[in-house]
Amino acid sequence: MENRTKLYLLTGFLGAGKTTFLTNVLNDLEGKKVAVIMNEFGKVGIDGSIIQKDGMELVEINRGSIFCSCLQLSFVSALTEMADRNMEYVIVESSGLADPSNIGEFLEAVKVVKGDVYDYSGAICIVDGLNFLEQVKDIETVERQLKFAHLVILSKVDLIDENKLNEVKAKIREINERVDIVESINGKIDYNFLEKDLLEEDWLGVEETTNTPENKPKTLTLTYDGELTKERLTQFLDIIKKDSYRIKGFFKLEDGWNQVDVVNKTIDYKLTNKGENISELVIISKIGPQIIRPIFNAWEKVVGKEMKLR
């Protein structure tokens, strides 16, 4: 069939650098018809506002994983709708906690409705060089994403030494012995995967996904109508970060609006010209609803003014 849309799946654990990588890929595809289907666990699409570009279609699917039965219909209908728009590329950025092993089922469902419109071109997994060895011990999803990857982008290699780099690569090879591993700094790679056949080595087929409505992580959104100092916000984040997989959002600080990103122990601030009226953080909990009280306690102790958590 002529002109099938190339479909890529972008996976990688929370904070590995998927959105940064995606931003760079979209720059490479300037002038092409590109759609992004972005899946986040929070109710608020934080990343969508970072990657928007002219001429790009963006669909956000929030509140869970697109590979879980709870959002299957939303994902299939987004893919079906995109099929009518004659896109050259569709990139699906899955949530960092998503297990993509059943992607084949979705493509089959779309095929039934629309015919063979998508040329599935592979799963690209971003691996966080700095935090991967800790994550893979505790979190099954990290291993599942790697197992079903056709290309691994190893991010943050500038932050680790050669011994750790070799250890990370050895662990990746243990899980997926055939996948290409490409090193990356700040989401930039000297590698044109768009021109390569990532699937020539074989596709692993479909397995039952481990994402279920029961194991969906608890996601909370904190909103605050006011300004904080960076020092205060950092104190607050330092208290709650050990119980969170990921914290991200936009906050008004003394130097203006900041994009806030917390992964493991690292808190990152980046000035942004996003003029919101209200500060907003999405918190993905490691300990379920039990995180609610510690958040309120930490906020009361450090800030002491009213905020909302939902």
URBELWO-V854623 format. One record per residue. RES is the residue in three letters. SS is DSSP state (helix for helix, strand for strand, loop for the rest). Layout:
{{RES:SS} {RES:SS}}
//
This chain:
{{MET:loop} {GLU:loop} {ASN:loop} {ARG:loop} {THR:strand} {LYS:strand} {LEU:strand} {TYR:strand} {LEU:strand} {LEU:strand} {THR:strand} {GLY:strand} {PHE:loop} {LEU:loop} {GLY:loop} {ALA:loop} {GLY:loop} {LYS:helix} {THR:helix} {THR:helix} {PHE:helix} {LEU:helix} {THR:helix} {ASN:helix} {VAL:helix} {LEU:helix} {ASN:helix} {ASP:helix} {LEU:loop} {GLU:loop} {GLY:loop} {LYS:loop} {LYS:loop} {VAL:strand} {ALA:strand} {VAL:strand} {ILE:strand} {MET:strand} {ASN:strand} {GLU:loop} {PHE:loop} {GLY:loop} {LYS:loop} {VAL:loop} {GLY:loop} {ILE:loop} {ASP:loop} {GLY:helix} {SER:helix} {ILE:helix} {ILE:helix} {GLN:loop} {LYS:loop} {ASP:loop} {GLY:loop} {MET:strand} {GLU:strand} {LEU:strand} {VAL:strand} {GLU:strand} {ILE:strand} {ASN:loop} {ARG:loop} {GLY:loop} {SER:loop} {ILE:loop} {PHE:loop} {CYS:loop} {SER:helix} {CYS:helix} {LEU:helix} {GLN:helix} {LEU:helix} {SER:helix} {PHE:helix} {VAL:helix} {SER:helix} {ALA:helix} {LEU:helix} {THR:helix} {GLU:helix} {MET:helix} {ALA:helix} {ASP:loop} {ARG:loop} {ASN:loop} {MET:loop} {GLU:loop} {TYR:strand} {VAL:strand} {ILE:strand} {VAL:strand} {GLU:strand} {SER:loop} {SER:loop} {GLY:loop} {LEU:loop} {ALA:loop} {ASP:loop} {PRO:loop} {SER:loop} {ASN:loop} {ILE:helix} {GLY:helix} {GLU:helix} {PHE:helix} {LEU:helix} {GLU:helix} {ALA:helix} {VAL:helix} {LYS:helix} {VAL:helix} {VAL:helix} {LYS:helix} {GLY:loop} {ASP:loop} {VAL:loop} {TYR:strand} {ASP:strand} {TYR:strand} {SER:strand} {GLY:strand} {ALA:strand} {ILE:strand} {CYS:strand} {ILE:strand} {VAL:strand} {ASP:strand} {GLY:loop} {LEU:loop} {ASN:loop} {PHE:helix} {LEU:helix} {GLU:helix} {GLN:helix} {VAL:helix} {LYS:helix} {ASP:helix} {ILE:loop} {GLU:helix} {THR:helix} {VAL:helix} {GLU:helix} {ARG:helix} {GLN:helix} {LEU:helix} {LYS:helix} {PHE:loop} {ALA:loop} {HIS:loop} {LEU:strand} {VAL:strand} {ILE:strand} {LEU:strand} {SER:strand} {LYS:loop} {VAL:helix} {ASP:helix} {LEU:helix} {ILE:loop} {ASP:loop} {GLU:helix} {ASN:helix} {LYS:helix} {LEU:helix} {ASN:helix} {GLU:helix} {VAL:helix} {LYS:helix} {ALA:helix} {LYS:helix} {ILE:helix} {ARG:helix} {GLU:helix} {ILE:helix} {ASN:loop} {GLU:loop} {ARG:loop} {VAL:loop} {ASP:strand} {ILE:strand} {VAL:strand} {GLU:strand} {SER:loop} {ILE:strand} {ASN:loop} {GLY:loop} {LYS:strand} {ILE:loop} {ASP:loop} {TYR:loop} {ASN:loop} {PHE:helix} {LEU:helix} {GLU:helix} {LYS:loop} {ASP:loop} {LEU:loop} {LEU:loop} {GLU:loop} {GLU:loop} {ASP:loop} {TRP:loop} {LEU:loop} {GLY:loop} {VAL:loop} {GLU:loop} {GLU:loop} {THR:loop} {THR:loop} {ASN:loop} {THR:loop} {PRO:loop} {GLU:loop} {ASN:loop} {LYS:loop} {PRO:loop} {LYS:loop} {THR:strand} {LEU:strand} {THR:strand} {LEU:strand} {THR:strand} {TYR:strand} {ASP:loop} {GLY:loop} {GLU:loop} {LEU:strand} {THR:loop} {LYS:helix} {GLU:helix} {ARG:helix} {LEU:helix} {THR:helix} {GLN:helix} {PHE:helix} {LEU:helix} {ASP:helix} {ILE:helix} {ILE:helix} {LYS:helix} {LYS:helix} {ASP:helix} {SER:strand} {TYR:strand} {ARG:strand} {ILE:strand} {LYS:strand} {GLY:strand} {PHE:strand} {PHE:strand} {LYS:strand} {LEU:strand} {GLU:loop} {ASP:loop} {GLY:strand} {TRP:strand} {ASN:strand} {GLN:strand} {VAL:strand} {ASP:strand} {VAL:strand} {VAL:strand} {ASN:loop} {LYS:loop} {THR:strand} {ILE:strand} {ASP:strand} {TYR:strand} {LYS:strand} {LEU:strand} {THR:loop} {ASN:loop} {LYS:loop} {GLY:loop} {GLU:loop} {ASN:loop} {ILE:loop} {SER:strand} {GLU:strand} {LEU:strand} {VAL:strand} {ILE:strand} {ILE:strand} {SER:strand} {LYS:loop} {ILE:loop} {GLY:helix} {PRO:helix} {GLN:helix} {ILE:helix} {ILE:helix} {ARG:helix} {PRO:helix} {ILE:helix} {PHE:helix} {ASN:helix} {ALA:helix} {TRP:helix} {GLU:helix} {LYS:helix} {VAL:helix} {VAL:loop} {GLY:loop} {LYS:loop} {GLU:loop} {MET:loop} {LYS:strand} {LEU:strand} {ARG:loop}}
//
